[in-house]
Amino acid sequence: MANYISKIFGASPVAPLQDHMDTCYKAAKELVTMFQHVIEDNWEQAAESREKIVTLEQDADEVKKQIRAQLPKNFFMPVAREDLLNLLWAQDQIANKARDVSGLVYGRHMSIPAGIKDDFLAYVSRNADAAKKARKSVRELDELYETGFRGAEADFVAALVEELDEIENDTDEMQAKVRAGLFAIEKDLPPVDVMFLYQVIHLTGEVGDMAERIGRRLELLLAR
C-alpha cells in the first residue's frame, strides 16, 4: 500500500480516511455479489468474491494502521484527533463484518433457503446501500474541513446523515422480515444450518449498523 503521510500533511488531512472508507464500501458491495453467487450455487465465483473481500479488508487494515501511526497528536484542524480515530474505527468495522460474513458462508458452503432468498438478497443489498451512503458522507469531510465544519456544507452532510438513518431503519425492518421468514421454515431445515443462518443475518445487519455509526460520528464532528 502507498504511504499516506504526504496526504495527511497535504491539502486535506482527511484524504486517507476517505480512501479507507472507499475500500470498506467495496468490501460491503462485494458481499452482495458473493451472495448472488451463493444463491446460484456457483461456489467457484463465490470463492472469488470471498478472496476480493479478504483482500479489501486487508488493504483497509493496512491503511488504518498507517493513519493511526502517522496522524500527528497535535495538528491544527477544527476536530480532535480522537474524533477522527473513532470515525476510522467505525469505517473499518464495515470491512471486518463483510469478511466475517463471507468467511462463515463460504467456510460452511451455506445455502440460502428458497423461501427467503429474495428477501435476504434485498436485505444484504440495503446494508450495502448504507455503506455507500456513509461513503458519500465521508467524501464530504475535506469540504467540511475547509469550511470549519460550518455553513451550507455542514447542512448538506447533516442531510446525508438523516438519509443514512432512514436506510438503517430500512435494514432493521428488513432483518425482522428475513428472520420471520426463516422462523416460518426452520422446522424443515437442519438445526445447525438454522443456527448459522441466524448468525449470518445478524452479522450482515452489522454492516448497516456500522454505517449508521459513521453518521453518528459525523454528527459529533458537526456539533463541535
C-alpha positions, 0 to 999 in steps of 0.5 A: 500500500502507498504511504499516506503521510504526504496526504495527511500533511497535504491539502486535506488531512482527511484524504486517507480516511476517505480512501479507507472508507472507499475500500470498506464500501467495496468490501460491503458491495462485494458481499452482495455479489458473493451472495448472488453467487451463493444463491446460484450455487456457483461456489467457484465465483463465490470463492472469488468474491470471498478472496476480493473481500479478504483482500479489501479488508486487508488493504483497509487494515493496512491503511488504518494502521498507517493513519493511526501511526502517522496522524500527528497528536497535535495538528491544527484542524477544527476536530480532535484527533480522537474524533477522527480515530473513532470515525476510522474505527467505525469505517473499518468495522464495515470491512471486518463484518463483510469478511466475517460474513463471507468467511462463515458462508463460504467456510460452511458452503451455506445455502440460502433457503428458497423461501427467503432468498429474495428477501435476504438478497434485498436485505444484504443489498440495503446494508450495502446501500448504507455503506455507500451512503456513509461513503458519500458522507465521508467524501464530504469531510475535506469540504467540511474541513475547509469550511470549519465544519460550518455553513451550507456544507455542514447542512448538506452532510447533516442531510446525508446523515438523516438519509443514512438513518432512514436506510438503517431503519430500512435494514432493521425492518428488513432483518425482522422480515428475513428472520420471520421468514426463516422462523416460518421454515426452520422446522424443515431445515437442519438445526445447525444450518438454522443456527448459522443462518441466524448468525449470518443475518445478524452479522450482515445487519452489522454492516448497516449498523456500522454505517449508521455509526459513521453518521453518528460520528459525523454528527459529533464532528458537526456539533463541535 
